[in-house]
Amino acid sequence: MIRLVGILIGLGFTFVVLLAFITGASTVIGQGYLTEETAEYAFHEEAHGPDGGFQFEGPFGTWDYTQLQRGYQVYKEVCSACHSLDYVAFRDLTDLGYSEAQAKAEAATWQVPGINPDTGEATSVPAAWTDYFPSPYPNDVAAAAANNNAIPPDLSLMAKARHDGSNYIYALLTGYQEPSAELLERFPDSAPGTGLYHNPYFANLNLAMAPPITADGQVTYADGTEATVEQMSADVAAFLTWTAEPTLVKRKAVGWAVLGFLFFATILAWFAKKQVWADVKPKRRKD
């Protein structure tokens, strides 16, 4: 009886999970995020990174701090017009190779909400290095009104929020194009509507964000690196990988140290076992 009740409870739990999954999927489709007609095309383009990949990739990857600083510059001069970095403080810039004085000076170039000490009215003041990066809009209503009714997402964790995030960001930034003739022929309704832009790396192929990086030289790098579209896209993708997981490289280093310790401890345990059981002879079985 108890076993039967357990089986029924398990079946009920499985049914609820399956129902929740089906309901969630139908809701997503109903919202137009991924239509049935274009589902097979939604991810037909595999996200890819720059030629040669990123330096932080792989088990022995490390940060390229000059690239991270260039990526910060791209974010500041291009992306920050629409996107926030709510979970990153200016003091965190010291992790990119900036000194404390440089981070404080950089923070002072940004404006954050403040209070006028003379009048008590709300105003904008230069940011302190303990402040977090400010949002470009006062609220979601203003953000939607300025972006074709689409609220630009915060970029702090974007590289972790998307599958293969670093490559996804790079592919998305460099992937704007006209829809293929094959796609339009098979699905005429998939053509981007007013205020939308086609990008095969985006989930439903068309997004409200206009191409943010449009031409070579859009940013003048402080270190003199040639600012091609591909270079700027790779740099900001690396920077957003750092904002999403600043301890990425340290975690890899700690992981290798732990593996080394476990390997050494395993060898010691094996020798200890041999020593402890050296004088013990196995008993013979009697047939």
Backbone torsions as a table, in degrees:
resi	resn	phi	psi	omega
1	MET	NA	-45.8	-180.0
2	ILE	-62.6	-40.4	179.1
3	ARG	-63.0	-41.0	179.5
4	LEU	-63.3	-42.3	178.3
5	VAL	-62.7	-41.3	178.5
6	GLY	-62.8	-39.7	178.6
7	ILE	-64.7	-43.2	-179.7
8	LEU	-64.0	-41.0	177.7
9	ILE	-63.3	-42.3	178.2
10	GLY	-62.2	-43.1	178.0
11	LEU	-63.7	-39.7	178.4
12	GLY	-64.0	-42.6	178.3
13	PHE	-62.8	-42.9	178.6
14	THR	-61.8	-40.6	179.4
15	PHE	-63.5	-42.3	180.0
16	VAL	-64.0	-43.2	178.9
17	VAL	-63.1	-43.8	179.3
18	LEU	-64.0	-41.1	178.4
19	LEU	-63.6	-40.4	178.8
20	ALA	-64.7	-39.2	179.2
21	PHE	-65.2	-45.4	-179.5
22	ILE	-64.5	-42.0	179.6
23	THR	-63.4	-43.5	179.1
24	GLY	-63.9	-41.1	179.9
25	ALA	-65.4	-42.0	-179.8
26	SER	-66.8	-33.3	177.8
27	THR	-65.3	-43.5	178.9
28	VAL	-61.5	-44.7	179.5
29	ILE	-65.2	-40.2	-179.0
30	GLY	-65.6	-27.6	179.1
31	GLN	-81.2	-2.9	177.9
32	GLY	84.5	8.5	179.7
33	TYR	-68.4	-37.4	-179.5
34	LEU	-148.8	95.6	-176.8
35	THR	-73.4	155.3	-179.5
36	GLU	-63.0	-36.8	-176.3
37	GLU	-66.3	-35.2	-176.0
38	THR	-105.2	8.1	-176.5
39	ALA	-58.5	-41.0	-177.5
40	GLU	-72.2	-14.8	178.4
41	TYR	-100.7	-9.1	-170.8
42	ALA	-57.2	-40.3	-178.8
43	PHE	-125.0	38.3	-178.3
44	HIS	-73.5	-14.3	175.6
45	GLU	-104.4	118.3	-179.9
46	GLU	-75.6	129.1	178.9
47	ALA	-59.2	139.8	-178.4
48	HIS	-140.4	154.4	178.7
49	GLY	-99.1	-172.9	179.1
50	PRO	-69.4	163.5	176.6
51	ASP	-57.5	128.6	-178.2
52	GLY	88.9	-8.1	178.1
53	GLY	72.8	-168.9	178.9
54	PHE	-102.2	148.5	-177.9
55	GLN	-67.3	-25.3	-177.4
56	PHE	-83.7	-2.6	-179.2
57	GLU	-76.6	159.6	176.5
58	GLY	85.0	166.9	-176.7
59	PRO	-66.6	-21.3	-179.2
60	PHE	-113.3	20.4	-177.4
61	GLY	-64.9	150.7	178.2
62	THR	-135.0	161.2	177.4
63	TRP	-75.3	139.4	168.6
64	ASP	-97.3	96.3	-171.2
65	TYR	-65.3	-31.2	176.1
66	THR	-66.2	-36.4	176.9
67	GLN	-68.5	-40.3	178.8
68	LEU	-62.5	-38.5	178.2
69	GLN	-67.8	-38.5	175.3
70	ARG	-64.7	-40.2	178.6
71	GLY	-63.1	-38.4	175.3
72	TYR	-61.3	-40.5	179.5
73	GLN	-63.6	-39.1	177.4
74	VAL	-65.3	-43.2	178.0
75	TYR	-59.8	-46.4	-175.9
76	LYS	-63.8	-42.9	-173.2
77	GLU	-89.2	-17.1	-176.6
78	VAL	-122.7	-61.9	-169.7
79	CYS	-72.4	-31.7	-174.1
80	SER	-68.0	-11.5	177.3
81	ALA	-65.4	-24.6	-177.6
82	CYS	-126.6	-29.5	-171.0
83	HIS	-112.1	143.2	178.9
84	SER	-97.5	169.0	172.1
85	LEU	-132.3	70.9	-170.1
86	ASP	-61.9	-26.4	-172.8
87	TYR	-105.4	15.4	-179.6
88	VAL	-120.3	128.8	177.7
89	ALA	-101.2	157.2	-179.7
90	PHE	-63.8	-29.9	178.5
91	ARG	-65.0	-22.2	178.6
92	ASP	-67.8	-16.0	-180.0
93	LEU	-64.1	-18.7	177.3
94	THR	-65.2	-21.8	177.5
95	ASP	-75.1	-10.6	178.8
96	LEU	-94.0	3.2	-179.7
97	GLY	103.8	-0.5	175.7
98	TYR	-79.6	147.1	174.2
99	SER	-77.9	168.3	178.3
100	GLU	-60.2	-41.3	179.2
101	ALA	-64.0	-40.7	179.0
102	GLN	-66.5	-39.9	178.8
103	ALA	-64.3	-40.1	178.4
104	LYS	-66.5	-40.7	178.5
105	ALA	-65.9	-38.5	178.5
106	GLU	-66.8	-40.8	178.7
107	ALA	-60.3	-37.5	-177.5
108	ALA	-66.7	-15.3	178.3
109	THR	-82.4	-7.4	178.6
110	TRP	-103.1	152.1	176.4
111	GLN	-108.2	133.5	177.4
112	VAL	-126.1	157.7	178.2
113	PRO	-61.1	139.3	179.7
114	GLY	-151.6	-172.6	-179.3
115	ILE	-123.5	131.2	175.5
116	ASN	-70.3	116.4	-176.1
117	PRO	-65.6	-20.4	-178.6
118	ASP	-85.6	-38.1	-175.5
119	THR	-109.2	-17.7	-177.3
120	GLY	77.6	5.6	-179.0
121	GLU	-86.9	154.5	177.3
122	ALA	-68.4	138.9	-179.6
123	THR	-153.1	-175.1	175.9
124	SER	-111.9	138.5	-178.8
125	VAL	-132.6	157.4	175.7
126	PRO	-60.8	139.3	-177.2
127	ALA	-71.9	146.5	169.9
128	ALA	-90.2	161.8	-174.9
129	TRP	-73.0	-10.5	175.1
130	THR	-87.2	-9.0	179.2
131	ASP	-75.6	160.1	174.2
132	TYR	-95.4	157.5	-179.7
133	PHE	-57.6	132.7	-176.3
134	PRO	-79.2	155.9	174.7
135	SER	-79.3	143.1	179.0
136	PRO	-73.5	-10.9	-178.5
137	TYR	-125.7	147.9	-179.8
138	PRO	-70.3	-26.2	-179.1
139	ASN	-162.6	174.7	-177.1
140	ASP	-67.1	-31.5	-180.0
141	VAL	-63.3	-45.9	179.0
142	ALA	-66.0	-37.7	179.4
143	ALA	-64.3	-43.7	179.6
144	ALA	-66.7	-39.9	-179.1
145	ALA	-63.7	-30.2	-177.4
146	ALA	-89.6	-5.4	-173.4
147	ASN	-136.1	48.6	174.6
148	ASN	55.8	38.4	177.5
149	ASN	67.9	18.7	177.0
150	ALA	-117.2	124.3	-178.0
151	ILE	-82.1	119.1	178.2
152	PRO	-61.0	130.6	-178.1
153	PRO	-73.6	154.6	172.3
154	ASP	-68.5	140.8	-174.2
155	LEU	-99.5	0.9	-174.8
156	SER	-54.5	-44.9	-174.3
157	LEU	-115.3	17.8	-173.9
158	MET	-60.2	-38.0	-178.7
159	ALA	-66.5	-22.9	176.5
160	LYS	-93.6	-21.4	-176.9
161	ALA	-82.8	-12.3	180.0
162	ARG	-118.4	143.1	177.4
163	HIS	-61.0	133.6	-178.9
164	ASP	52.4	49.9	-167.5
165	GLY	-52.1	-45.3	-177.8
166	SER	-61.5	-48.2	179.3
167	ASN	-68.4	-34.6	178.8
168	TYR	-61.4	-45.9	-179.1
169	ILE	-62.6	-44.6	179.3
170	TYR	-62.4	-47.1	-178.3
171	ALA	-63.5	-40.0	-179.6
172	LEU	-64.2	-44.3	-177.1
173	LEU	-67.2	-30.9	-178.3
174	THR	-100.0	1.9	-170.4
175	GLY	-101.3	3.8	179.4
176	TYR	-63.6	133.1	-178.5
177	GLN	-165.5	171.1	174.5
178	GLU	-77.1	144.7	179.0
179	PRO	-61.3	145.7	-177.9
180	SER	-68.3	155.0	178.8
181	ALA	-62.6	-36.5	178.8
182	GLU	-61.2	-43.9	-179.5
183	LEU	-64.8	-45.4	-178.6
184	LEU	-67.1	-33.3	179.8
185	GLU	-69.6	-40.1	-177.8
186	ARG	-81.8	-37.6	-179.4
187	PHE	-130.6	83.5	-178.1
188	PRO	-58.2	-30.0	-177.9
189	ASP	-74.7	-6.1	-178.5
190	SER	-82.5	-3.7	177.5
191	ALA	-63.3	138.9	-178.5
192	PRO	-62.3	134.4	178.3
193	GLY	-82.5	-170.2	-179.0
194	THR	-61.7	127.7	178.9
195	GLY	79.7	7.7	178.6
196	LEU	-114.4	157.5	-176.6
197	TYR	-133.3	136.3	-176.5
198	HIS	-80.4	134.1	176.2
199	ASN	-151.5	112.3	-175.6
200	PRO	-66.1	-10.6	179.6
201	TYR	-92.9	-6.5	177.6
202	PHE	-88.5	150.7	-169.9
203	ALA	-55.4	-48.1	-179.5
204	ASN	-108.8	24.0	169.8
205	LEU	76.7	-28.3	-178.2
206	ASN	-125.3	132.5	-179.2
207	LEU	-133.8	160.5	-175.3
208	ALA	-81.0	-16.5	-178.4
209	MET	-77.1	120.6	175.5
210	ALA	-68.1	156.8	178.5
211	PRO	-55.6	115.3	-177.3
212	PRO	-76.6	-33.4	179.6
213	ILE	-110.1	108.4	-168.4
214	THR	-111.6	-20.9	-174.7
215	ALA	-154.1	152.8	174.8
216	ASP	-61.0	144.3	178.1
217	GLY	80.2	10.3	179.8
218	GLN	-62.9	-29.8	175.1
219	VAL	-122.2	138.8	175.8
220	THR	-100.1	106.9	-175.1
221	TYR	-69.2	139.4	-179.9
222	ALA	-66.5	-28.1	-177.9
223	ASP	-91.6	4.2	176.3
224	GLY	85.1	1.3	178.3
225	THR	-62.0	140.6	178.6
226	GLU	-67.5	123.4	-174.1
227	ALA	-92.6	76.2	172.9
228	THR	-79.7	166.5	177.9
229	VAL	-59.0	-43.2	-179.6
230	GLU	-65.6	-40.1	-179.2
231	GLN	-66.1	-46.1	179.9
232	MET	-63.7	-39.5	179.7
233	SER	-65.5	-42.5	178.9
234	ALA	-65.6	-40.4	-177.7
235	ASP	-66.1	-44.9	-178.7
236	VAL	-72.0	-30.2	175.1
237	ALA	-64.7	-40.5	177.2
238	ALA	-65.5	-42.1	179.3
239	PHE	-62.1	-42.6	-179.6
240	LEU	-71.8	-24.5	172.1
241	THR	-67.0	-40.3	177.8
242	TRP	-65.9	-43.4	-179.6
243	THR	-62.3	-34.3	-178.3
244	ALA	-77.6	-33.1	-177.7
245	GLU	-146.9	74.5	-176.9
246	PRO	-64.3	-19.7	-179.4
247	THR	-96.3	15.9	-176.1
248	LEU	-54.8	-53.3	-177.2
249	VAL	-67.8	-41.1	178.6
250	LYS	-63.1	-38.0	179.2
251	ARG	-62.9	-40.6	177.6
252	LYS	-63.5	-42.7	-179.6
253	ALA	-63.5	-43.0	178.2
254	VAL	-64.3	-39.4	179.1
255	GLY	-59.9	-43.5	178.2
256	TRP	-65.2	-38.3	177.9
257	ALA	-64.0	-40.5	179.0
258	VAL	-65.8	-43.2	178.5
259	LEU	-62.0	-40.1	177.5
260	GLY	-63.0	-42.5	178.7
261	PHE	-63.8	-43.4	-179.6
262	LEU	-64.2	-38.5	178.1
263	PHE	-63.7	-45.9	178.8
264	PHE	-63.6	-41.6	-179.7
265	ALA	-66.6	-34.3	178.1
266	THR	-64.7	-41.8	178.2
267	ILE	-63.5	-44.5	178.2
268	LEU	-61.6	-41.3	179.9
269	ALA	-64.1	-38.2	179.9
270	TRP	-65.5	-44.5	177.7
271	PHE	-65.4	-37.1	178.2
272	ALA	-64.3	-40.2	177.9
273	LYS	-62.8	-44.1	178.8
274	LYS	-61.6	-38.6	-178.4
275	GLN	-70.5	-44.2	-176.9
276	VAL	-65.7	-39.7	-174.6
277	TRP	-101.0	15.6	-176.0
278	ALA	-63.7	-37.9	-175.3
279	ASP	-94.5	4.1	-179.4
280	VAL	-94.2	121.0	179.2
281	LYS	-98.0	138.4	-180.0
282	PRO	-68.2	142.1	177.2
283	LYS	-77.5	141.0	177.5
284	ARG	-85.2	140.9	179.8
285	ARG	-77.1	141.7	174.3
286	LYS	-96.0	125.7	178.8
287	ASP	-77.1	NA	NA
